Amino acid sequence: MSSDPEEVTPEPQPEAPAPDFPPRVGKYDILGRLGSGAMGVVYHAHDPLLERDVALKVMLPQIARDPEQKHRFEREARAVARMMHPNVVTVFDLGYHSDGSPYIAMEFLGGNDLFHSMRATPPLTLERKVSIVVSVLEGLAHAHKVGIVHRDIKPANVFLTDEGGVKIMDFGVARFAMGNITSTGMVVGTAEYMSPEQVRGEVVDGRSDLFSTGAMLYELVRGTRPFHADGIMAIFYKITHDDPAFDFPYTPEYRALIPILAKALPKDAAARYQNAAEFADALRPFAAGLGLRPMPAVAPSAPAPAAPARAPEAVANPPTSVLPPRPAAAAETPRTIVDPSPLFQLMREIYVGGRTGHLHFTRPKQWRSLRFLKGQILHATSDVEGEHLGDVLVRYGLLAQQDLDRARVVVLSERKKLGTVLDSMGLMAKEELESSIKLHVREVLFNVTEMPDVKFSFEELGEDTFLEEELRSRVAPGEMILEAARRIQEPAIVTAVLGDIDRVIAPASHPMLGPRSSPSPPPTASFSPAWTGR
């Protein structure tokens, strides 16, 4: 070896370890891994079309291979996505990875879960603890009203945002997770919050969630869990046979909580509070006596927090930032809230009038449209890069990129429609393609409702017999409006579009049936489902 330093061969540098996450899932770019559990993994992801970060929960492939587990995941995700409440984490999307595993995209939050917050310094005050439980009960009241039972209320599933808000996490996903309570690791972490009827394997209702909330409040106040024991069978025995010890500090505020907790934790569900509102009402006078007020919900238009976000699932260790700093150019700015009411009103008129034509959306250098036939949406068209039908099919894992490239060659050379080519090449059955059209319509409509500068107009056309015969797939405008409005986290706009978001929505027997009890019908009032107060 030469002694000349310029001729010395540099030693090879070790390669950086490969990230333990895929670069993309569906349409989402994966930025990092937030946490994992027995059923899935949660990623910090970015939606490149809507330019916002989300928490993406992906079911593990080995679990997704079980049709029953996969079906439960999909069913519960759809049910939870219909909820809109400031104390429930919002679900934006349900899709599928390239390996067939389903995922759900949820709002990305900054803060920490209650499990870690109650062990942090400085400790939570009694006022704050009661305020958190009241907020949890308000979220549960909304969920129970629409028939959804959480089944896994515990501190790790309650998130405290940096702005002071309280959000219930893993809503509905907990139901599918508890489907097999003997799965490794599923029961041990949550057993001490289970209700007696859960332990006995009985059918449960919302009162089971109230028992779990009572157990959580007990732990917050006393510092220990009400049915703690060594070993899961001993825990189950205590839950079903023993009463908790109410040996609280002998001060008026702590003693005042004892009858409230005693009413929340009976073995017999009929002896408990019968609904979440009743439980919350019992706590409010106590809170008022301490000068408490439940923390306000966080306005969605606030800037995204810079603090690292916690995944919507319990992890073994306290949350720390595992993500590289974002480039300055990618820094998020406050999202402009767009009022889509005029657009939804026009879609309602097209539907009610049974009109045929194109609903055009234009903005600088972009054009999109929805094709209507007799008031129903047939398909969407877009000239925006990455928003074509083929791009959407690839992003959602319904079509391989190489297959799309092959099909596009035929589309350009023979001037045929993509759907026709995919069908003729055997890449996608016609029935599957028609169901995918709805996915494309959703994406186009969701995107335009986020754009403050988009303009829209309807171009009336004559009836198209060919389209009516060839395309049997129909997308109901009312369904699209409901889904689009759900994504807007601005209470005033959501209420203007949907009316009272806390009422139960009952399906109407006729699509032209208007509201029966709402004095001021929202723009979707003449769609099915119709709005009925209960």
N, C-alpha and C positions, 0 to 999 in steps of 0.2 A: 504494500500500500504506500502511495506517495505521501510524503510529509507536507506537501503543499495543501493548505486548507481548501483551496479552490477546487482541488481534484478529489476531495473526499466525497464519497457517495453518501448522501443523507440516509439515515435509517428510516424505514417505512413507518408511517404513523398509523396507529391502530384506528380501524374504522369505527365511526360512531355507531352505537347499537341501534338496530332497526326498531322503529316504534312498534309497540304492541297493540296497534289498532289499524284498521283498514283506512286507506286514503279517502274513501267515499262509501256511504251507505245510501242507497236510493239517490235522491237528488241532493243530499247533504254532504258537504265537505267536513271531514272529521278533523278536529283540532287537537283533541286530547281525550284521555280516558278519565272519567270522573269517579267511577266506582263500579262494583259488580256484586252480584248476589247469586243465589242458587239457581235462579231462573233466567237471568239475563245480565247484560252489561250496559252501563250508561256512559255515553260519550258527550263531550262538549263539541257541538257541531255548528256549522254555519250554513244558512240557506242563501245560496248565491243569487237567487232571483229576487227574493224579498229583502236581501241584505240585512239579515238579523241572525243572532245566535240563538240556538235552541239546545235543550237537553234531550238527547236521543237515546231512548231505551230500546235495545235490540234483544230479542229473545235468543237464547243459545240454540245453535242448530240442533243439538241432540234432544233438546226439549221440544223444538218446533216439529220434529219428526213424529211426535205423538199428536195425531189429528185432534183428539179431544182437548189437549192442552192448548194447541194452536187456536182452535175454535173458541175456547173460553177467552183467550187473550184478545182475539179480534172482537168478540161480542162485547166484552167489558170496555175495551178501548172506545168502541163506537158509543156505548151508553154514556161513558164519562165525558166524551167530546161534546155531548149535547148540553152539559152543564155550563153555567156561566155564573160564577160567584167570586167575590173578592177574597174569600177564605179558602178557595180550592185552586190548586195548580191547574192552569189551563192546558188542555190538550189541543194541539194545532192540527195534527195529521196522523194518519195511519197508513203505513206502506210496507213494502217488502224488500229485503236485501236480495242480492243476486243468488244467494243460496236458498232462498225461499223463506228465511226467517222473518217474521213480522216485526215491525218496529213502531213506536209511537214517538212523535215529536212534541215536546212540552216546552212551556216558557222557561227561559234560562234565568235563574235567580241568583242574586248575590246575598250572602249572609251565612247562616249556620242552622243546623237542625237543633231541636230542643234537647235532644240527648246530650249533645256536647255543650250547649249553652247553659244547661243546669249544672254543669260541672266546671264552668269557666269562672274566672275571677275578673271583676267583682261578681258575687252571686246575684241572682235575680231577686228582686224584692217580692214580698208577699203580694203587693199590689199588681206587679207585673205578671206573676204566676196566675192569679185569678183572671186577669185580663186576657191572657193567652187562652185559657180554658173556655172562657165565654166566646171568644172568636172561633175556636174549634167547634163549639156547639152550634154556632150560627151557620158554619159551613155544613155540618152534619144535618141540620134542619132542612137545608136546601136539598141535599142529596136524598134524604129519606123521603122528602115530598115527591120526588120523581122516581122513587122505587129502587134506589141504589144503596146498598149496605157496604160499608168499607171493610169490616171484618178484621182489620189489623191496626187499630188505633194504638199508637205508642209514641213516646217522645221522638224516636228516630224518624217517624213519619209526619212530624210537625215541623215546618220550616219557618224560621224567624228571619225576615228580610232585613237588609241593612237600613231600610227606611222605617222599620218598626212594624211592618205588616206581618200577619200570621197566615200561613198557607198549609192546608192538608195535602200531603203527597201520597202517591201510589193509590189514588182513589180507583176502586174497581179492579185494578191489577191485583190487589190483595186478595180479591175473591178467587181469582184463578190460582193464585199462589197457595191458597189454603186448600185447594182441591184434594191434595194428597198430604195429609198432616204427618205421615210417617217419612216423608222425603228427608234425606240427610240435611240437617241444619235448618230446616224450615220452622220447626216448633220451638226448639230450644231458645232461640233469640226472642220469641214473642209470647211464650207460654204464660208468663206471669201477668199478662194483660188480657188473657182470654176470658170469656164469660163462661159460666158453668154449662150453658147449653152448647157452646163450642166444644168444651172438653168432653161432653157426653156424646158428641157427634150428631146433635139434633139440628133441625132446621132453625135458622136464626133470622131475626129481623132487626130493625133499627135499635131496639132496646139492648141488643148485644154490644153495639157501639157505645151506648151510654154507660154500660158497665165498664168497658175498657177505658172510657174517658174518666170515669170515677177513679179507677185504679191509677191512672196517670196523675190526676189531681192529688190523690193521696200521697203519691211519691214526691210530687212537687212540694207539698206542704210539710211532710214529715221527714223526707230525705231517704226513706226506705220503701220498698215495694210492699203492698199489703199482704201478699201471699208468698213471700220469699221462702224458699226451702232448698235443701241440697238434693238435687235430682229431680228430674221432670215428673216422675210419678208422685213424689211428695208434693210438688207444686200443684199438680192436678187434684190431689186429695184435699189440699187446703182450699183451693178455689171452690170445690163442690161441697165441703163439709164445715170449714172453719170460718168464723167471723174475724174480720181484721181488728187489730188492737188500736183503739182510738186514744192512745196515751200521748196527746199533743201537749205542747206548752200550755201552762195554766194562765192564759191571757184571754181577754174577751174576744179578740179577733180570731184566734185559733179555735177557741171553744165554740164559736158561732158556726164554724165549718163542719162540726161533727154531725149534726142532724142532716146536713145537706149530703155529706158523704154516705151516711147510713142509709139514706133514701136511694142513693145511686148504686149501692153494692149488694143488695139482697140476692140470694141464690135464685129466688123465683122472679122471673121477668115481670110478672103481673104486679109485684110489690114495688118495683122501681118507678122512677119517672117514666112516663109512657111515651114521651117524645122529647126531642132535644130542646125545643123551645121551653118546655116546662122546667127542665134542668137549668137552662140559662136564666130563666126568670127567677129561679131560686137563688142564683148567685148574684144577680144584679143588685138587690137591696144590700147584700153584704158588701159588694163592690162600691156602692154609693156611700155606704157608711165609712169607707176608707178613702173616699174622694176619687174612686177609680173611674176610668172610662176605657172600654175596649179600644185597642189601637186601631186607627183608621186604616182602611184599605189603601194600597199604594196606587197612585194614578199611573196607568200604563204608559202615558206619554212622557214620564220622567226619563232622564238619561240613564242608560244602562250603567249599573254600578261597576266600579273598577276592581272591587274586591273579588277574589276567587270564589266561584259559585260551588255550592254543594250539590251532589247528585241527588235526585229524588229517590234514593234508596239507601238503606243503612250500609255503611262500610265499616270495616274492622277498626280503622284508625281515624283519629281526628283529621278533618279535611285540611289539606295543604295544597298550595298551588303546584300543579304538575305541568303547567303550560308555559311555553316560551312567551315573552312579551310580544304583544301584537304590534306590527309596524304602525308608525304614526299615521300613515295614509289610510290605514284600515280602522282608525279610531271611530267608534260609533257616535253618532250625533242623535239628539232627541228626534224621535219619529213623529212626523206630521200626521195627525189624525185626520183622515178624510171622511167626510159625511157622504155615504153612498145612497142616502134616501132617495134623491131624484132618479138615480139609475134603477133602483129597485122598484120605484113607482112606475117607471116606463116598462120594465119587465112584467110587472103585474098587469098593465094595460094590454101588453102584447098577448099575454096568456088568456086573460078574460075575453079579449076580443077574438081569440083564435086566429091571430094574424100570421102571415107568412112573409118572410124576407130576411134581411141581414141586419143585425145590431152591430154597428161599426164602432170601434174604439180607436181614436187617433191621438198621438202625441208626437213631438218632433222626432222624425226618422223612425217611427214605429207605427205599425198598423195591425189591428186584430179585429176579429168579428165572431159573432155567434150566429149560426144559421137556424132560423126558426121555421117550423112547418106546423100550421094550425095551432099556434100557441106553445108548441113543445120545442125544446132545443134538440137539434139533430147532431150538431158537431161544432167544433171550434176551429178557427183558422188563425194563424199568426205568422208574421214575417220576421219576428224577433229571434235573433240567434239564441239557440238553446231552448226555445219554447215551441218548436215544431212537434207534431204528434210523435214522430220517431224519437226525438230527444227525450220526451217525457216517458215513453215506453222503456227506453234504456235506463233512465235515472231511477225508475221504480222497479228495475230488475225484471221486467216482463219480456225484454228482448235483448239479446246480446248485441254489442256494438258491431261486431263483424257481420252479423246477419242484417243489421240495418244498412251497413255499407253496401252489401250485396244487393239488397232490395232497392236502394237509391239509384244504383246503376241502371236497373230496369225501368224505374220511374222516369229517369231523365231520357233514356233512349227510346222508350215506347210511349212516353207521355201518358202513363196510367197513374191512377191514384195509389197512394202508399198502401191503403188497406186492401185494395184488390190484389196488389203484388204480393203482400205478405200472405194472403189467403192462397193464391195460386202457387206460391213457392213452398207451401206447407210450413211456413214459419210461425203462423198464428191462425188459429181457427176463426171463422167469421164470428161465432158467438163470443169468443174471447175478445176479439177486436172491438166488437160493439160495446162490450162492457168497459173496455179501456177508453172508449170515447168519452165516457162520463168523467174519467180521471183527467183527461185533457181539458174538458170544459171547466172543471173545478179549478185547475191551475191557471187558466187564462182569466177566469172571472176573479179569482182571489188576487191575482196580480194587479188587475186594473183597479180594484177597490182600494189598493194601497197607494195609488198614484194621484197626487193632488192636481196635476196638470193635464190629465186625460180628458178628452172630449168624446161624447158619444151621440149617435143619432141612429134612427131606424129607417132602413130603405125597404119600402113595401114592394113585394114581388107577387107574381101570380102563383097559383098552385103548381106544384111540380110532381106529376104522377110518377115519374121515374124514382124520385127520392122517396116518395111514400111507399112504393113497392119494394125498393132495394134496401132501405134502411129501416129495420123494424125497431131498432133501439131508440128510445125516447128518454130525454132527461127533463124532469119536472123543474120548471123555473123556481117554484116555491121551495123545493128542496135545496137548490143551489143558494137561494137567498138566505135560508136558515143557516146553512153552513158558513156562508160568507160573513153574515152578521155576527155569528158566534166568535169569529176570530178577532173582532174589533174590541179591544179592551178599553173602551171609553163608555162608562155607564150611560151618559146622556144620549149618545148616538145609538147604543144598543137598545135602550128603552124606546127611542123614537122609531126604530125600525121594527122591533119585535114586541113592543108593549111591555107589560110587567114581566120581568124575567124570572120572578119567583113563583109564578102560578104554574099549574099543571097544564100541559098542552094535550088536548084530546083530538084524535083524528076525526075529520068530518066525513059524513057519508056521501057528500057531493062536493066536487071541487069549486062550485060557484057559491057554496054556502059561506056567508060572511060571519062576522063576529056576533055572538049571541048576547054577550054581556059587557063588552068593552065599549065605553061611550065614544072613544076616539080611535077608530081602527087604524092599526099600523099598515104600512104599505103592503105587507104580505097577507092582509086579512082575508082576501078572497081565494087564497091558495088552500090546498089540503096539505097538512092539517089546518083546520080553522081554529080560531082562538076562542077558547071557552074558559071562563073563570070557574074555579072549583074551590 
